[in-house]
């Protein structure tokens, strides 16, 4: 199976759009389309990032023998990130079918840390 077909299959298995993947990779959706059509080969750095996003090894991605890893998940798909997404859905910030990029999770985590520190200071009588 070609690299492009592997990328497309992984994307469809996750239920993601090309736009979702483009946000996670930091490339345009047109670039993702070109990757999937084998019209453009991703750079080495992009290949590594693609493997991380889909939760597969680089070897599995390139060879097309892709089996999702059981032990390793992309850092932005850990339990904390899933819990944060549930909270954001509950308070109406995002919809359930929204894909949140790793950078957005990092921004939300910084926001939550700042709010928690402000609350702690308020509770301790500091302003």
Secondary structure, DSSP 4 states (H G I P E B T S, - for coil): --HHHHHHHHHHHHT--HHHHHHHHTS-HHHHHHHHTTSSPPPHHHHHHHHHHHT--HHHHHHS-----SS---GGGSHHHHHHHHHHHHTTSS-TT----HHHHHHHHHHHHHHHHHHHHHHTT--
